[in-house]
Amino acid sequence: MRITLFKFMLIMINPLFLGELYCQNSYPDWFLHPAKYPQYLIGYSTAGVLEAMDDAIWRYSLYGEGYLIGEASYFNDDDKWEKDYLIEAQAPLIQRRQLREISCFQTSPYGGGEQICIFSKSVPSSKEIATFIDEDVSDIKPKWVKKGPFFSEKDNYYGVGKYVLKGNENDAWRTAEEAALIELASAVGIGIYESEIKRKISHASSNIPMVEESVKILTYSFNHEFNDLKVLERWLDYTENDPNKNVRAYIYVLVRIKATNIKHYLTRTK
């Protein structure tokens, strides 16, 4: 999208025009430490596609009772994963009319703007809202990051999702949450099988004939149901930046679930 100089000046001079813009190293504590605010819902907007409230409803419902089904395949020739799985809520557990927007911060002004918002199921008191503060991201790596990507304590399982922050910030946070769930599911139990395909490789020079090579594929199969999943902490590591590759940081998300609340099925139920 083209941004005119006039619009750019509005953003710079009056940030309230598009909502409060946060610098990279400062976030609301309700976002970095959601475990402190279990009565609230958090959602990510997607410019022109999804409102933060709808995303908050989906996440609340998903973590209340959801499922993961499908496959992820690793191709050794390209060193990449292809995902073909579905993460979905069993059913909506709350409706829009039951929620009230409490606070938002903007992560991008482009495409009409993208936000991360917090919602309440009741009207919060001024005393509650007064507890919302901004917090600089710690430069000390949390213990849970060092323990990841999966660990268990007592009757709980913990998953740590990691994703690079180099483009769309909302998408990066969502992907890290998804990665944390995948770590939980992978530790609980997955189907694993290998396969091999043949494909012909052509060269830039027409004088060299095409050759056939074997490509090994490692496939993880998911079929999990879970309930009462909690997002506990979020953190950014700015020491892992690479300006040459537009990498601003790596982000981490910690989730927790009781061991009895996540199940792996050998046959698909969906």
ChimeraX attribute file (.defattr): number of C-alpha atoms within 10 A of each C-alpha:
attribute: neighborCount
match mode: 1-to-1
recipient: residues
	/A:1	6
	/A:2	7
	/A:3	10
	/A:4	8
	/A:5	9
	/A:6	8
	/A:7	11
	/A:8	12
	/A:9	11
	/A:10	13
	/A:11	16
	/A:12	11
	/A:13	10
	/A:14	12
	/A:15	15
	/A:16	11
	/A:17	10
	/A:18	17
	/A:19	18
	/A:20	15
	/A:21	18
	/A:22	15
	/A:23	10
	/A:24	13
	/A:25	13
	/A:26	13
	/A:27	17
	/A:28	18
	/A:29	19
	/A:30	24
	/A:31	22
	/A:32	21
	/A:33	16
	/A:34	20
	/A:35	15
	/A:36	13
	/A:37	15
	/A:38	12
	/A:39	11
	/A:40	21
	/A:41	24
	/A:42	23
	/A:43	24
	/A:44	26
	/A:45	22
	/A:46	20
	/A:47	16
	/A:48	10
	/A:49	6
	/A:50	13
	/A:51	17
	/A:52	22
	/A:53	23
	/A:54	15
	/A:55	19
	/A:56	24
	/A:57	21
	/A:58	21
	/A:59	21
	/A:60	23
	/A:61	20
	/A:62	22
	/A:63	20
	/A:64	18
	/A:65	21
	/A:66	21
	/A:67	22
	/A:68	21
	/A:69	19
	/A:70	16
	/A:71	18
	/A:72	15
	/A:73	19
	/A:74	17
	/A:75	16
	/A:76	13
	/A:77	11
	/A:78	8
	/A:79	7
	/A:80	10
	/A:81	14
	/A:82	11
	/A:83	13
	/A:84	12
	/A:85	14
	/A:86	13
	/A:87	16
	/A:88	17
	/A:89	22
	/A:90	16
	/A:91	12
	/A:92	14
	/A:93	14
	/A:94	14
	/A:95	12
	/A:96	11
	/A:97	7
	/A:98	10
	/A:99	19
	/A:100	17
	/A:101	17
	/A:102	14
	/A:103	17
	/A:104	20
	/A:105	18
	/A:106	20
	/A:107	21
	/A:108	19
	/A:109	17
	/A:110	11
	/A:111	12
	/A:112	11
	/A:113	15
	/A:114	26
	/A:115	24
	/A:116	23
	/A:117	23
	/A:118	23
	/A:119	23
	/A:120	16
	/A:121	16
	/A:122	12
	/A:123	12
	/A:124	13
	/A:125	8
	/A:126	8
	/A:127	8
	/A:128	9
	/A:129	11
	/A:130	8
	/A:131	10
	/A:132	14
	/A:133	10
	/A:134	14
	/A:135	14
	/A:136	13
	/A:137	18
	/A:138	13
	/A:139	12
	/A:140	9
	/A:141	11
	/A:142	14
	/A:143	8
	/A:144	17
	/A:145	18
	/A:146	9
	/A:147	13
	/A:148	18
	/A:149	21
	/A:150	23
	/A:151	16
	/A:152	16
	/A:153	9
	/A:154	7
	/A:155	9
	/A:156	13
	/A:157	21
	/A:158	28
	/A:159	29
	/A:160	28
	/A:161	27
	/A:162	24
	/A:163	21
	/A:164	21
	/A:165	23
	/A:166	16
	/A:167	11
	/A:168	12
	/A:169	18
	/A:170	19
	/A:171	15
	/A:172	19
	/A:173	22
	/A:174	15
	/A:175	19
	/A:176	23
	/A:177	23
	/A:178	18
	/A:179	21
	/A:180	26
	/A:181	26
	/A:182	20
	/A:183	19
	/A:184	25
	/A:185	22
	/A:186	18
	/A:187	14
	/A:188	14
	/A:189	17
	/A:190	18
	/A:191	14
	/A:192	13
	/A:193	11
	/A:194	11
	/A:195	11
	/A:196	11
	/A:197	9
	/A:198	10
	/A:199	12
	/A:200	10
	/A:201	10
	/A:202	12
	/A:203	10
	/A:204	6
	/A:205	7
	/A:206	8
	/A:207	7
	/A:208	9
	/A:209	11
	/A:210	12
	/A:211	10
	/A:212	11
	/A:213	12
	/A:214	12
	/A:215	14
	/A:216	15
	/A:217	17
	/A:218	15
	/A:219	20
	/A:220	18
	/A:221	20
	/A:222	27
	/A:223	23
	/A:224	24
	/A:225	21
	/A:226	24
	/A:227	20
	/A:228	17
	/A:229	21
	/A:230	18
	/A:231	21
	/A:232	18
	/A:233	21
	/A:234	24
	/A:235	21
	/A:236	24
	/A:237	20
	/A:238	18
	/A:239	10
	/A:240	13
	/A:241	16
	/A:242	12
	/A:243	9
	/A:244	7
	/A:245	8
	/A:246	12
	/A:247	15
	/A:248	20
	/A:249	19
	/A:250	19
	/A:251	22
	/A:252	27
	/A:253	28
	/A:254	26
	/A:255	23
	/A:256	22
	/A:257	22
	/A:258	18
	/A:259	17
	/A:260	11
	/A:261	14
	/A:262	20
	/A:263	15
	/A:264	20
	/A:265	14
	/A:266	12
	/A:267	8
	/A:268	11
	/A:269	10
	/A:270	8
